[in-house]
Amino acid sequence: GGLLAVGASLVLGIPCFRLRGTYFTLATIAFAEVLRILVVYFKEFTGGSIGIVLKFNPGFWNFMFKNREPFAYIALGFMALTYYLSLWVENSRLGYYLTALKENEDGARALGINTYRCKLTALMISAFLTALIGSFFAQYLTFIEPESEFSLGLSIALTLPVMIGGIGTALGPVIGAFIITPLQELLRIYISGEHQGLQHILYGIVLVVVVICIPQGVYRWATERLFRKKAA
């Protein structure tokens, strides 16, 4: 699954990294929608819009267990793996290049940085990790279907912790997840049944507030305030 995701990231990244900003975002959303349509169309292999029920076959390598406790430990292991890999990338040459790209892509290119290769490498790493965790989540649910797995709502839900915690940091997304996950669960329990679209409106409000009030993210905002207090 991870290698397939890396291949898909190459198919997406090679043409789409010629775009920037909003246009790149729209291209990735369109790519997900194309995948959803293909999954629905080739129903002989994918189950179509009905989806696929995975056969329950307990075992560690299948990520299937008779109780839920092992899932929690495996999820923590994935979180630790992702965090330390992100930390390694952040402090590597690739991380410095990506920081330069975020600040000024044209300036980074003028300094001799291969911006295209840096972005493609980052996309492949992200795709590999996302595929591993997505496979684990599918085994946890034992059911997958295109309407939820390729939805815009899922893309937003995955992006929110990063935006809230802080883009470009290893710890920021972890903090963002601890903030947004309880909110998502509360919305799912009390709102999603009666008002299907309201949770997306609330997600948008939270994101707008964060972008306006603390655009650097909660992690960097808290770190800056801590350093100011120590300096004072």
Backbone as numpy.savetxt, mean C-alpha at the origin, in Angstrom:
# Nx Ny Nz CAx CAy CAz Cx Cy Cz
3.62 -15.65 -6.46 2.81 -14.44 -6.46 3.66 -13.18 -6.46
4.74 -13.21 -5.65 5.62 -12.05 -5.60 6.29 -11.78 -6.93
6.75 -12.85 -7.62 7.41 -12.68 -8.91 6.43 -12.20 -9.97
5.20 -12.70 -9.93 4.18 -12.22 -10.86 3.91 -10.73 -10.65
3.88 -10.33 -9.39 3.65 -8.91 -9.08 4.80 -8.04 -9.58
6.03 -8.55 -9.47 7.18 -7.80 -9.99 7.05 -7.64 -11.50
6.63 -8.72 -12.19 6.41 -8.63 -13.63 5.33 -7.63 -13.98
4.23 -7.64 -13.21 3.15 -6.68 -13.45 3.61 -5.25 -13.20
4.48 -5.07 -12.20 4.99 -3.73 -11.91 5.85 -3.21 -13.06
6.58 -4.11 -13.72 7.36 -3.71 -14.89 6.45 -3.29 -16.03
5.39 -4.08 -16.25 4.42 -3.74 -17.31 3.79 -2.38 -17.04
3.49 -2.11 -15.78 2.89 -0.82 -15.41 3.92 0.30 -15.40
5.08 0.04 -14.82 6.05 1.11 -14.59 6.74 1.61 -15.83
7.11 0.70 -16.75 7.88 1.12 -17.92 7.17 2.21 -18.72
5.87 2.07 -19.03 5.21 3.17 -19.75 4.74 4.31 -18.84
4.31 3.98 -17.62 3.63 4.98 -16.78 4.59 5.94 -16.08
5.84 5.54 -15.89 6.78 6.45 -15.22 7.21 7.61 -16.11
6.74 7.61 -17.35 6.93 8.79 -18.18 5.93 9.88 -17.81
4.93 9.49 -17.01 3.93 10.45 -16.53 4.32 10.92 -15.13
3.70 12.02 -14.71 3.99 12.55 -13.38 2.71 12.94 -12.67
2.81 12.98 -11.33 1.74 13.54 -10.51 0.40 12.88 -10.73
-0.60 13.72 -10.98 -1.98 13.26 -11.13 -2.13 12.27 -12.27
-1.40 12.50 -13.36 -1.52 11.62 -14.53 -1.01 10.22 -14.22
0.05 10.12 -13.43 0.55 8.81 -13.03 -0.46 8.11 -12.13
-1.06 8.85 -11.21 -2.07 8.28 -10.31 -3.25 7.75 -11.11
-3.73 8.52 -12.07 -4.86 8.09 -12.91 -4.49 6.85 -13.72
-3.24 6.78 -14.18 -2.81 5.62 -14.95 -2.81 4.35 -14.10
-2.37 4.45 -12.85 -2.37 3.27 -11.98 -3.79 2.83 -11.63
-4.69 3.80 -11.44 -6.10 3.46 -11.18 -6.70 2.76 -12.39
-6.39 3.28 -13.59 -6.89 2.66 -14.82 -6.35 1.25 -14.98
-5.08 1.03 -14.60 -4.47 -0.30 -14.70 -5.20 -1.29 -13.81
-5.53 -0.88 -12.59 -6.28 -1.75 -11.67 -7.66 -2.07 -12.23
-8.29 -1.09 -12.87 -9.62 -1.31 -13.45 -9.53 -2.28 -14.63
-8.49 -2.18 -15.43 -8.29 -3.13 -16.54 -8.11 -4.54 -16.00
-7.33 -4.69 -14.93 -7.15 -6.00 -14.31 -8.48 -6.56 -13.80
-9.29 -5.70 -13.20 -10.60 -6.14 -12.69 -11.46 -6.66 -13.84
-11.48 -5.95 -14.95 -12.29 -6.37 -16.10 -11.78 -7.69 -16.66
-10.45 -7.85 -16.74 -9.88 -9.10 -17.25 -10.22 -10.28 -16.34
-10.17 -10.05 -15.03 -10.50 -11.11 -14.08 -11.96 -11.52 -14.23
-12.84 -10.56 -14.42 -14.27 -10.86 -14.60 -14.49 -11.59 -15.92
-13.76 -11.20 -16.95 -13.97 -11.77 -18.29 -13.50 -13.22 -18.37
-12.32 -13.51 -17.85 -11.77 -14.87 -17.93 -12.26 -15.69 -16.74
-13.56 -15.90 -16.69 -14.17 -16.55 -15.53 -13.83 -18.03 -15.43
-13.38 -18.64 -16.54 -12.99 -20.05 -16.48 -11.80 -20.26 -15.54
-10.94 -19.25 -15.44 -9.75 -19.35 -14.61 -9.90 -18.64 -13.26
-10.72 -17.59 -13.24 -10.78 -16.72 -12.06 -12.09 -16.81 -11.29
-13.09 -17.47 -11.86 -14.40 -17.49 -11.21 -15.25 -16.28 -11.55
-14.70 -15.36 -12.35 -15.46 -14.19 -12.76 -15.83 -13.29 -11.60
-16.98 -12.67 -11.72 -17.43 -11.74 -10.67 -17.82 -12.47 -9.39
-18.05 -13.78 -9.48 -18.41 -14.56 -8.28 -17.20 -14.75 -7.39
-16.02 -14.86 -8.00 -14.80 -15.05 -7.23 -14.44 -16.51 -7.03
-13.47 -16.74 -6.17 -12.97 -18.09 -5.91 -12.97 -18.37 -4.41
-13.49 -19.52 -4.04 -13.40 -19.98 -2.65 -12.19 -20.91 -2.56
-11.24 -20.57 -1.71 -10.03 -21.38 -1.58 -10.30 -22.61 -0.73
-9.77 -23.73 -1.17 -9.94 -24.97 -0.43 -9.17 -24.89 0.88
-9.84 -25.24 1.97 -9.20 -25.17 3.29 -8.28 -26.37 3.47
-6.99 -26.10 3.48 -5.98 -27.14 3.63 -4.98 -26.68 4.68
-5.23 -26.96 5.96 -4.39 -26.43 7.05 -2.92 -26.80 6.89
-2.07 -25.83 7.18 -0.63 -26.05 7.10 0.10 -24.72 7.08
1.32 -24.70 7.61 2.06 -23.45 7.70 2.36 -22.87 6.33
2.80 -23.71 5.39 3.19 -23.21 4.07 1.98 -22.80 3.25
0.80 -23.23 3.64 -0.43 -22.79 2.97 -1.03 -21.55 3.63
-0.44 -21.13 4.75 -0.99 -20.00 5.52 -2.46 -20.25 5.91
-2.76 -21.48 6.28 -4.11 -21.83 6.71 -4.02 -22.57 8.04
-4.82 -22.14 9.00 -4.76 -22.71 10.35 -6.18 -22.87 10.89
-6.31 -23.79 11.84 -7.63 -24.07 12.40 -8.11 -22.99 13.36
-7.18 -22.19 13.90 -7.56 -21.05 14.72 -6.85 -19.80 14.21
-7.25 -18.63 14.73 -6.78 -17.36 14.19 -5.46 -16.88 14.80
-5.02 -17.47 15.87 -3.83 -16.96 16.56 -2.57 -16.96 15.69
-2.27 -18.03 14.92 -1.07 -18.00 14.08 -1.07 -16.86 13.07
-2.25 -16.47 12.58 -2.32 -15.37 11.62 -1.77 -14.08 12.21
-2.04 -13.86 13.50 -1.56 -12.64 14.15 -0.03 -12.62 14.20
0.58 -13.76 14.53 2.05 -13.83 14.60 2.68 -13.66 13.22
2.07 -14.28 12.22 2.60 -14.14 10.86 2.46 -12.70 10.38
1.33 -12.06 10.69 1.13 -10.66 10.32 2.18 -9.76 10.97
2.49 -10.03 12.25 3.54 -9.27 12.93 4.90 -9.50 12.27
5.14 -10.74 11.84 6.39 -11.04 11.15 6.50 -10.29 9.83
5.41 -10.24 9.08 5.40 -9.48 7.83 5.62 -7.99 8.10
5.02 -7.49 9.18 5.19 -6.08 9.52 6.66 -5.78 9.84
7.29 -6.67 10.62 8.71 -6.48 10.96 9.58 -6.55 9.71
9.30 -7.52 8.82 10.06 -7.66 7.58 9.95 -6.40 6.73
8.72 -5.91 6.58 8.49 -4.71 5.77 9.16 -3.50 6.38
9.07 -3.38 7.71 9.67 -2.22 8.38 11.19 -2.20 8.20
11.85 -3.33 8.46 13.31 -3.36 8.38 13.80 -3.23 6.94
13.04 -3.78 6.00 13.41 -3.59 4.60 13.26 -2.13 4.19
12.18 -1.48 4.65 11.98 -0.05 4.38 13.08 0.78 5.02
13.48 0.39 6.24 14.56 1.11 6.93 15.87 0.96 6.17
16.12 -0.24 5.66 17.34 -0.47 4.88 17.34 0.37 3.61
16.20 0.39 2.90 16.09 1.19 1.68 16.26 2.67 2.00
15.63 3.12 3.10 15.70 4.53 3.48 17.14 4.99 3.70
17.99 4.12 4.25 19.37 4.49 4.57 20.37 4.02 3.51
19.88 3.50 2.41 20.75 3.05 1.33 20.91 4.15 0.28
21.75 3.89 -0.70 21.92 4.84 -1.80 20.61 5.05 -2.54
19.84 3.96 -2.73 18.54 4.08 -3.37 17.63 5.02 -2.59
17.65 4.91 -1.27 16.83 5.78 -0.44 17.19 7.24 -0.58
18.50 7.53 -0.64 18.93 8.92 -0.84 18.51 9.43 -2.21
18.60 8.57 -3.21 18.17 8.97 -4.55 16.66 9.26 -4.57
15.88 8.39 -3.91 14.43 8.59 -3.88 14.06 9.86 -3.14
14.80 10.18 -2.08 14.57 11.44 -1.37 14.84 12.63 -2.28
15.91 12.55 -3.06 16.22 13.62 -4.01 15.13 13.74 -5.06
14.60 12.61 -5.52 13.51 12.62 -6.50 12.28 13.30 -5.95
11.98 13.00 -4.68 10.78 13.59 -4.07 10.91 15.10 -3.95
12.09 15.58 -3.64 12.29 17.02 -3.48 12.30 17.75 -4.82
13.03 17.18 -5.79 13.13 17.85 -7.09 13.62 16.83 -8.12
12.69 16.25 -8.87 13.07 15.20 -9.81 13.97 15.72 -10.93
13.67 16.90 -11.45 14.49 17.47 -12.52 15.91 17.76 -12.01
16.00 18.28 -10.78 17.31 18.55 -10.20 18.10 17.27 -9.99
17.41 16.20 -9.52 18.09 14.91 -9.32 18.61 14.36 -10.64
17.81 14.49 -11.69 18.26 14.02 -13.01 19.46 14.83 -13.50
19.45 16.12 -13.21 20.57 16.98 -13.63 21.86 16.60 -12.91
21.74 16.03 -11.72 22.92 15.60 -10.95 23.43 14.22 -11.39
22.74 13.60 -12.35 23.20 12.32 -12.87 22.48 11.11 -12.31
21.44 11.31 -11.52 20.68 10.18 -10.95 19.76 9.62 -12.02
19.78 8.30 -12.17 18.87 7.64 -13.11 17.50 7.53 -12.45
16.70 8.56 -12.59 15.42 8.64 -11.89 14.46 7.53 -12.33
14.50 7.19 -13.59 13.61 6.16 -14.13 13.89 4.81 -13.47
15.16 4.44 -13.38 15.53 3.16 -12.77 15.24 3.14 -11.28
15.45 4.26 -10.60 15.18 4.34 -9.16 13.69 4.11 -8.87
12.84 4.78 -9.63 11.40 4.64 -9.42 10.93 3.23 -9.75
11.49 2.64 -10.80 11.10 1.29 -11.19 11.54 0.28 -10.13
12.73 0.45 -9.57 13.21 -0.43 -8.51 12.32 -0.35 -7.28
11.96 0.88 -6.89 11.08 1.07 -5.73 9.72 0.43 -5.97
9.20 0.55 -7.19 7.91 -0.05 -7.52 7.97 -1.57 -7.45
9.06 -2.16 -7.93 9.18 -3.62 -7.90 9.28 -4.15 -6.47
10.03 -3.46 -5.62 10.13 -3.86 -4.21 8.76 -3.80 -3.55
8.05 -2.70 -3.79 6.72 -2.52 -3.22 5.75 -3.59 -3.72
5.81 -3.88 -5.02 4.91 -4.88 -5.61 5.17 -6.26 -5.02
6.44 -6.62 -4.83 6.78 -7.93 -4.28 6.23 -8.09 -2.87
6.45 -7.09 -2.01 5.96 -7.16 -0.63 4.44 -7.17 -0.58
3.82 -6.32 -1.41 2.35 -6.26 -1.42 1.75 -7.58 -1.86
2.38 -8.24 -2.84 1.88 -9.54 -3.31 1.98 -10.60 -2.23
3.10 -10.62 -1.50 3.25 -11.59 -0.41 2.16 -11.41 0.64
1.96 -10.16 1.05 0.96 -9.89 2.08 -0.45 -10.10 1.54
-0.67 -9.79 0.26 -1.97 -10.04 -0.35 -2.30 -11.52 -0.41
-1.29 -12.35 -0.71 -1.50 -13.80 -0.72 -1.85 -14.31 0.67
-1.17 -13.78 1.67 -1.46 -14.15 3.06 -2.89 -13.76 3.43
-3.31 -12.56 3.01 -4.66 -12.09 3.32 -5.72 -12.94 2.64
-5.43 -13.38 1.40 -6.37 -14.25 0.69 -6.53 -15.58 1.41
-5.43 -16.13 1.92 -5.50 -17.38 2.67 -6.26 -17.19 3.98
-6.14 -16.01 4.54 -6.86 -15.70 5.79 -8.37 -15.66 5.54
-8.77 -15.02 4.43 -10.20 -14.90 4.12 -10.76 -16.17 3.49
-9.91 -16.94 2.81 -10.26 -18.13 2.02 -11.27 -17.81 0.91
-11.29 -16.55 0.49 -12.19 -16.15 -0.59 -11.66 -14.86 -1.22
-11.63 -14.81 -2.55 -11.23 -13.60 -3.26 -12.20 -13.34 -4.40
-12.50 -12.08 -4.63 -13.37 -11.70 -5.75 -12.97 -10.31 -6.25
-13.17 -10.03 -7.54 -12.58 -8.84 -8.17 -13.12 -7.51 -7.68
-14.40 -7.44 -7.31 -15.00 -6.15 -6.97 -14.34 -5.51 -5.75
-13.91 -6.33 -4.80 -13.27 -5.77 -3.61 -11.75 -5.71 -3.75
-11.15 -6.71 -4.42 -9.68 -6.77 -4.49 -9.09 -5.76 -5.46
-9.86 -5.30 -6.44 -9.36 -4.31 -7.40 -10.11 -2.99 -7.28
-10.73 -2.75 -6.15 -11.56 -1.55 -5.99 -10.72 -0.33 -5.65
-11.26 0.84 -5.97 -10.60 2.10 -5.61 -10.57 2.26 -4.10
-11.61 1.78 -3.43 -11.67 1.87 -1.97 -10.50 1.17 -1.29
-10.11 0.00 -1.82 -8.97 -0.73 -1.26 -7.68 0.05 -1.48
-7.53 0.65 -2.66 -6.33 1.45 -2.94 -6.22 2.62 -1.97
-7.36 3.26 -1.70 -7.37 4.39 -0.76 -7.02 3.90 0.64
-7.61 2.76 1.03 -7.36 2.23 2.37 -5.89 1.87 2.58
-5.22 1.41 1.52 -3.80 1.07 1.63 -2.92 2.32 1.63
-3.40 3.38 1.00 -2.60 4.61 0.90 -2.72 5.48 2.15
-3.87 5.45 2.80 -4.11 6.33 3.94 -3.07 6.23 5.06
-2.71 5.03 5.52 -1.70 4.97 6.60 -0.38 5.63 6.22
0.01 5.49 4.96 1.27 6.10 4.50 1.15 7.62 4.51
0.03 8.13 3.99 -0.17 9.58 3.93 -0.24 10.18 5.34
-0.95 9.50 6.23 -1.14 10.02 7.59 0.15 9.88 8.41
0.80 8.72 8.32 2.01 8.50 9.11 3.19 9.30 8.63
3.36 9.40 7.32 4.48 10.15 6.77 5.13 9.44 5.60
5.06 10.06 4.42 5.68 9.49 3.23 7.20 9.60 3.34
7.89 8.56 2.87 9.35 8.61 2.85 10.01 8.22 4.15
9.25 7.63 5.07 9.82 7.17 6.34 9.45 5.71 6.56
10.28 4.99 7.29 10.01 3.58 7.56 8.96 3.41 8.65
9.00 4.27 9.66 8.10 4.14 10.80 6.75 4.83 10.57
6.72 5.80 9.67 5.49 6.56 9.44 4.28 5.71 9.08
4.38 4.79 8.10 3.23 3.95 7.76 2.75 3.08 8.91
3.69 2.64 9.77 3.29 1.83 10.94 2.43 2.67 11.88
2.87 3.90 12.15 2.10 4.81 13.00 0.75 5.12 12.35
0.78 5.37 11.05 -0.47 5.64 10.33 -1.45 4.49 10.40
-0.92 3.25 10.33 -1.79 2.07 10.42 -2.44 1.96 11.80
-1.67 2.27 12.86 -2.23 2.23 14.21 -3.29 3.32 14.41
-3.21 4.40 13.64 -4.20 5.46 13.74 -5.45 5.13 12.93
-5.25 4.69 11.68 -6.37 4.55 10.75 -7.12 3.23 10.91
-6.45 2.15 11.33 -7.12 0.85 11.41 -8.29 0.84 12.40
-8.13 1.37 13.64 -9.30 1.43 14.53 -10.44 2.25 13.93
-10.10 3.35 13.23 -11.14 4.16 12.59 -11.87 3.36 11.52
-11.12 2.61 10.71 -11.74 1.78 9.67 -12.67 0.74 10.26
-12.25 0.11 11.35 -13.08 -0.92 11.97 -14.35 -0.33 12.57
-14.23 0.83 13.20 -15.42 1.50 13.75 -16.39 1.88 12.65
-15.87 2.39 11.54 -16.73 2.75 10.41 -17.39 1.51 9.82
-16.63 0.42 9.74 -17.19 -0.82 9.20 -18.33 -1.34 10.06
-18.17 -1.23 11.38 -19.18 -1.76 12.30 -20.43 -0.88 12.33
-20.24 0.44 12.40 -21.36 1.33 12.67 -21.94 2.03 11.43
-21.19 2.03 10.32 -21.65 2.83 9.18 -21.83 2.03 7.91
-20.88 1.13 7.59 -20.84 0.54 6.26 -22.11 -0.22 5.88
-22.81 -0.80 6.85 -24.01 -1.56 6.52 -25.14 -0.70 5.98
-25.34 0.50 6.53 -26.46 1.34 6.14 -26.07 2.42 5.14
-24.85 2.92 5.24 -24.41 4.02 4.39 -23.10 3.60 3.72
-23.22 2.94 2.57 -22.07 2.31 1.94 -20.96 3.29 1.56
-21.31 4.48 1.10 -20.28 5.40 0.63 -19.77 6.38 1.66
-20.39 6.40 2.85 -20.03 7.42 3.83 -18.61 7.25 4.36
-18.15 6.01 4.48 -16.79 5.81 5.01 -15.75 6.41 4.09
-15.99 6.39 2.77 -15.03 6.98 1.84 -15.00 8.50 1.99
-16.16 9.10 2.27 -16.21 10.55 2.51 -15.40 10.89 3.76
-15.55 10.09 4.81 -14.80 10.34 6.05 -13.30 10.12 5.84
-12.93 9.11 5.04 -11.51 8.93 4.71 -10.97 10.18 4.03
-11.76 10.72 3.09 -11.34 11.92 2.38 -11.17 13.11 3.31
-12.08 13.25 4.27 -11.99 14.35 5.24 -10.71 14.21 6.08
-10.44 12.99 6.55 -9.23 12.75 7.34 -7.99 13.08 6.53
-7.96 12.66 5.27 -6.80 12.90 4.42 -6.60 14.39 4.16
-7.69 15.12 3.90 -7.60 16.56 3.65 -7.07 17.28 4.89
-7.57 16.90 6.06 -7.12 17.52 7.31 -5.62 17.29 7.52
-5.17 16.06 7.26 -3.75 15.74 7.44 -2.89 16.52 6.45
-3.31 16.57 5.18 -2.54 17.27 4.15 -2.43 18.75 4.47
-3.50 19.35 4.99 -3.49 20.79 5.29 -2.74 21.09 6.59
-3.02 20.32 7.63 -2.48 20.63 8.96 -1.08 20.07 9.19
-0.85 18.83 8.79 0.48 18.20 8.99 0.89 17.48 7.70
1.23 18.23 6.65 1.56 17.61 5.36 2.76 16.67 5.41
3.64 16.86 6.39 4.81 15.99 6.51 4.48 14.65 7.16
3.26 14.49 7.68 2.86 13.26 8.33 3.03 13.32 9.84
2.34 12.44 10.53 2.35 12.45 12.00 3.75 12.18 12.55
4.48 11.24 11.94 5.80 10.86 12.47 6.77 12.04 12.42
6.89 12.69 11.28 7.82 13.81 11.18 7.34 15.01 11.99
6.03 15.21 12.05 5.47 16.30 12.85 5.83 16.11 14.32
5.64 14.88 14.84 5.96 14.59 16.24 7.46 14.68 16.49
8.27 14.22 15.54 9.73 14.28 15.69 10.21 15.72 15.74
9.68 16.56 14.86 10.07 17.97 14.83 9.71 18.67 16.14
8.52 18.40 16.65 8.11 19.01 17.92 9.00 18.55 19.07
9.39 17.28 19.06 10.25 16.75 20.12 11.63 17.41 20.08
12.18 17.58 18.89 13.48 18.23 18.76 13.43 19.69 19.18
12.32 20.36 18.89 12.17 21.76 19.29 12.15 21.89 20.81
11.46 20.96 21.47 11.39 21.00 22.94 12.76 20.75 23.54
13.52 19.80 22.96 14.86 19.52 23.47 15.79 20.71 23.25
15.64 21.37 22.10 16.48 22.53 21.80 16.18 23.70 22.73
14.88 23.82 23.09 14.48 24.90 24.00 14.98 24.63 25.42
